[in-house]
Amino acid sequence: MITTEIAPGILHETPEDMQNAISADSGLLLKWNALTPIQRNEWICWVTIVKKDETRTEHIARMIADLTAGKRKPCCWPGCPHRRPEAKKWFKQMKA
């Protein structure tokens, strides 16, 4: 049975622009749903934490390319600072 449901992350909701990109390609949807919830969460956070719309668009394009190539998490990403407090040091806007 083919699913069209987009599996969620553990902390972040999958935003509409990411849902549209993922659901546009059935192979990408299968790869997305095969990720662990933590891996999906890392992709969602990596895409949504940026400030500029242009950067977000670039992150979505890179996410598509990386997932298509078989990568399971964003490269060079310290991790979701919302889930891992020790990763907050890498994000100026999150420092207390």
Secondary structure, 3 states (H helix, E strand, C coil): CCCCCCCCCCCCCCCHHHHHHHHCCHHHHHHHHHCCHHHHHHHHHHHHCCCCHHHHHHHHHHHHHHHHCCCCCCCCCCCCCCCCHHHHHHCHHHCC
